[in-house]
Amino acid sequence: MEISWLGHSCFRIKGKGVTVVTDPYPNDVGYSLGKPVADIVTLSHHHPRHSYVEGIGDMPKVVAGPGEYEIASVLISGIPTFHDNERGSKRGKNTVYLMEVDEVMVCHLGDVGHVPSQGQVEEMSGVEVLLVPVGGVSTLNAVAAAETVRLLDPRIVIPMHFKTAALTCELESVDGFLKEMGVKETAAQPKLSVSKSGLPSVTQVIVLDYPR
């Protein structure tokens, strides 16, 4: 499986026989989405910067909300959460997606705004690759993101939804999260290849670069 970060909360997860794109965005975000193709698109919530399905080619199946899905041999669980720390009273709801691609369990937290409850942690159990927002403001901040990582105990953590030179909205940088995770030095890489047998034995933080 190959994971590429397309910017903001958008990833392309390419398995042997299926491609999933998460939370596609329009160009006003500052990144360049291009025109990726996918079999499946997941939407964490219906904000325009997380649900730009028309930016994806190949007429993908759209998954937009809690529930159990099986599409193109991929099992997806949509877990209901909130976009804030006040049970959705400020920013509404968010859906976390747990999906198995090439026997690897990937979890995309979307725009979750709170540390998951014990029940939610149990629903997300078994996650091996965690895609976690870390930029605060409208999602988890560095401290809450690090706490969430400790609760879910994945093998690989990939931060998303943080401030970069391209992003047009104000978020915190990834640096605070890396400090909370005890990562002193890391170089962003263009993509990550993941296999079940190649997963690290202890949690590893990987920062991906976005297309320029």
C-alpha positions as CSV (number, residue, x, y, z in Angstrom):
1,M,0.0,0.0,0.0
2,E,1.2,3.5,-0.9
3,I,0.1,6.6,1.1
4,S,0.5,10.1,-0.4
5,W,-0.5,13.3,1.4
6,L,-2.2,15.7,-1.1
7,G,-2.4,18.5,1.5
8,H,-4.8,19.5,4.4
9,S,-6.8,16.3,5.3
10,C,-6.6,14.7,1.9
11,F,-4.6,11.5,1.3
12,R,-4.4,9.0,-1.5
13,I,-4.3,5.5,-0.2
14,K,-3.4,3.2,-3.0
15,G,-3.7,-0.6,-2.5
16,K,-3.1,-3.4,-4.9
17,G,-6.6,-3.3,-6.4
18,V,-8.2,-0.1,-5.0
19,T,-7.5,3.6,-4.4
20,V,-9.1,5.6,-1.6
21,V,-9.0,9.4,-1.4
22,T,-9.9,11.1,1.9
23,D,-11.4,14.6,2.4
24,P,-10.8,16.2,-1.1
25,Y,-10.6,20.0,-1.2
26,P,-11.0,22.9,-3.7
27,N,-8.1,25.0,-4.9
28,D,-8.8,27.9,-2.4
29,V,-7.1,25.9,0.3
30,G,-3.8,26.7,-1.2
31,Y,-2.7,23.2,-2.2
32,S,-3.0,21.8,-5.7
33,L,-5.2,18.8,-5.7
34,G,-4.8,18.0,-9.4
35,K,-7.3,15.5,-10.6
36,P,-6.6,12.2,-8.7
37,V,-8.6,9.2,-9.6
38,A,-10.1,6.9,-6.9
39,D,-12.5,4.0,-6.4
40,I,-13.6,5.4,-3.1
41,V,-13.8,8.8,-1.5
42,T,-14.4,9.3,2.2
43,L,-15.8,12.6,3.6
44,S,-15.4,13.3,7.3
45,H,-17.9,16.1,7.2
46,H,-19.5,18.4,4.6
47,H,-17.4,21.4,4.9
48,P,-16.4,22.5,1.3
49,R,-12.7,22.0,2.1
50,H,-13.3,18.4,3.1
51,S,-15.9,17.3,0.6
52,Y,-14.9,18.4,-2.9
53,V,-15.9,15.2,-4.6
54,E,-16.0,16.9,-8.0
55,G,-12.2,17.2,-7.8
56,I,-11.8,13.4,-8.0
57,G,-11.8,11.5,-11.3
58,D,-13.2,8.0,-12.2
59,M,-16.6,8.5,-10.6
60,P,-15.7,7.1,-7.2
61,K,-18.1,5.6,-4.6
62,V,-18.6,8.3,-1.9
63,V,-18.7,7.3,1.8
64,A,-20.1,10.2,3.8
65,G,-21.1,9.3,7.4
66,P,-21.2,6.6,10.1
67,G,-21.9,3.0,9.2
68,E,-20.4,-0.2,7.8
69,Y,-19.4,-0.3,4.1
70,E,-17.8,-2.8,1.8
71,I,-16.7,-1.4,-1.5
72,A,-14.2,-2.9,-4.0
73,S,-13.2,-5.5,-1.3
74,V,-12.4,-2.7,1.2
75,L,-14.1,-2.8,4.6
76,I,-14.8,0.7,6.0
77,S,-16.3,1.6,9.4
78,G,-17.5,5.1,9.8
79,I,-17.5,6.0,13.5
80,P,-19.5,9.1,14.7
81,T,-17.5,11.8,16.6
82,F,-17.6,15.5,17.0
83,H,-15.9,18.5,15.3
84,D,-15.3,20.2,18.7
85,N,-14.9,19.4,22.4
86,E,-18.5,20.3,23.2
87,R,-20.4,17.4,21.6
88,G,-20.8,19.2,18.3
89,S,-22.5,22.3,19.7
90,K,-20.0,24.6,18.0
91,R,-18.9,22.9,14.8
92,G,-21.2,19.9,14.4
93,K,-20.3,16.2,13.7
94,N,-17.3,14.4,12.3
95,T,-16.9,10.9,11.0
96,V,-13.7,8.9,11.7
97,Y,-13.1,6.2,9.1
98,L,-11.4,2.9,9.8
99,M,-10.5,1.0,6.7
100,E,-8.6,-2.2,5.8
101,V,-6.4,-1.9,2.7
102,D,-4.0,-4.6,1.8
103,E,-4.5,-6.2,5.3
104,V,-3.4,-2.9,7.0
105,M,-5.8,-1.1,9.2
106,V,-5.8,2.6,8.4
107,C,-7.7,5.2,10.5
108,H,-8.5,8.7,9.1
109,L,-9.6,10.9,12.0
110,G,-11.0,13.7,9.8
111,D,-11.6,16.9,11.6
112,V,-12.1,15.4,15.0
113,G,-12.1,18.0,17.7
114,H,-11.9,16.0,20.9
115,V,-9.9,13.1,22.4
116,P,-11.9,9.9,21.7
117,S,-13.9,8.4,24.5
118,Q,-13.2,4.9,25.8
119,G,-16.0,3.5,23.7
120,Q,-14.7,5.2,20.6
121,V,-11.2,4.0,21.3
122,E,-12.6,0.5,21.4
123,E,-14.3,1.0,18.1
124,M,-11.0,2.1,16.6
125,S,-9.0,-0.7,18.1
126,G,-6.5,-2.4,15.9
127,V,-5.6,0.7,14.0
128,E,-2.1,0.4,12.5
129,V,-1.7,3.6,10.5
130,L,-3.3,6.7,12.0
131,L,-3.9,9.9,10.1
132,V,-4.4,12.5,12.7
133,P,-5.1,16.3,12.6
134,V,-2.6,18.3,14.7
135,G,-3.0,21.9,13.9
136,G,-5.6,23.0,16.5
137,V,-8.0,25.9,15.9
138,S,-10.8,23.7,14.5
139,T,-9.4,20.2,15.4
140,L,-7.2,18.5,17.9
141,N,-4.2,20.6,18.9
142,A,-0.7,19.1,19.5
143,V,-1.3,18.0,23.1
144,A,-4.7,16.4,22.3
145,A,-3.4,14.7,19.2
146,A,-0.5,13.2,21.1
147,E,-2.9,11.9,23.8
148,T,-5.1,10.4,21.0
149,V,-2.1,8.6,19.6
150,R,-1.2,7.2,23.0
151,L,-4.8,5.9,23.4
152,L,-5.0,4.3,20.0
153,D,-1.4,3.0,20.0
154,P,-0.9,2.7,16.2
155,R,2.3,1.5,14.5
156,I,2.6,4.5,12.2
157,V,1.3,8.1,12.8
158,I,1.0,10.6,9.9
159,P,0.0,14.1,11.0
160,M,-2.3,16.2,8.8
161,H,-4.3,19.4,8.9
162,F,-1.5,21.8,10.0
163,K,0.0,25.0,8.8
164,T,2.3,25.0,5.8
165,A,3.6,27.6,3.4
166,A,0.9,26.7,0.9
167,L,-2.1,26.7,3.3
168,T,-4.4,29.8,3.1
169,C,-6.1,29.3,6.5
170,E,-4.5,29.7,9.9
171,L,-3.5,26.6,11.8
172,E,-0.7,25.6,14.1
173,S,2.4,24.0,12.5
174,V,3.3,20.4,12.9
175,D,6.3,21.3,15.2
176,G,4.3,21.3,18.5
177,F,3.0,17.8,17.8
178,L,6.4,16.5,16.9
179,K,7.7,17.9,20.2
180,E,4.8,16.3,22.2
181,M,5.7,13.0,20.5
182,G,9.4,13.3,21.3
183,V,10.4,13.6,17.7
184,K,13.5,15.8,17.5
185,E,14.3,15.6,13.8
186,T,12.3,14.4,10.8
187,A,12.5,15.1,7.1
188,A,9.2,15.1,5.2
189,Q,9.0,12.4,2.5
190,P,6.9,12.4,-0.6
191,K,5.0,9.1,0.1
192,L,5.0,6.1,2.3
193,S,5.0,2.4,1.3
194,V,3.4,0.2,4.0
195,S,3.0,-3.5,4.2
196,K,1.6,-5.7,7.0
197,S,5.0,-7.4,7.5
198,G,6.9,-4.2,7.4
199,L,5.0,-2.3,10.2
200,P,7.4,-1.1,13.0
201,S,7.2,-2.7,16.4
202,V,6.9,0.7,18.2
203,T,4.9,3.8,17.2
204,Q,6.7,5.8,14.5
205,V,5.8,9.3,13.3
206,I,6.1,10.0,9.6
207,V,5.7,13.5,8.1
208,L,4.7,13.5,4.5
209,D,5.3,16.3,2.1
210,Y,2.6,17.7,-0.2
211,P,2.8,18.1,-4.0
212,R,4.4,21.4,-5.1
